């Protein structure tokens, strides 16, 4: 029998994005991203000196902007 090392779970997408990555993901500029965070439209977290956007926060923001179908 061979001993197998357990691998950490693989995520298909990152669970957090730095601000450059989040801006690219949402297709907005950095200044727009900062405005969205300041207005409370896009949730962010701060770890140390870094401000990050979680994948869930990006999805929630997009869902809040979706227009309902007629």
Residue pairs with C-beta under 8 A, 6 or more apart in sequence:
13 55
14 21
14 55
15 54
15 55
16 45
16 52
16 53
16 54
16 55
17 25
17 52
17 53
17 54
17 55
17 58
18 50
18 51
18 52
19 30
19 33
19 34
19 51
19 52
19 53
20 30
21 53
22 33
22 42
22 52
22 53
22 58
23 29
23 30
23 32
23 33
25 58
26 33
26 58
26 61
26 62
28 36
33 42
36 42
36 61
37 43
37 44
37 51
41 61
41 64
42 53
42 57
42 58
42 61
43 53
43 54
43 57
43 60
43 61
44 51
44 52
44 53
44 57
45 51
45 52
45 53
45 54
46 52
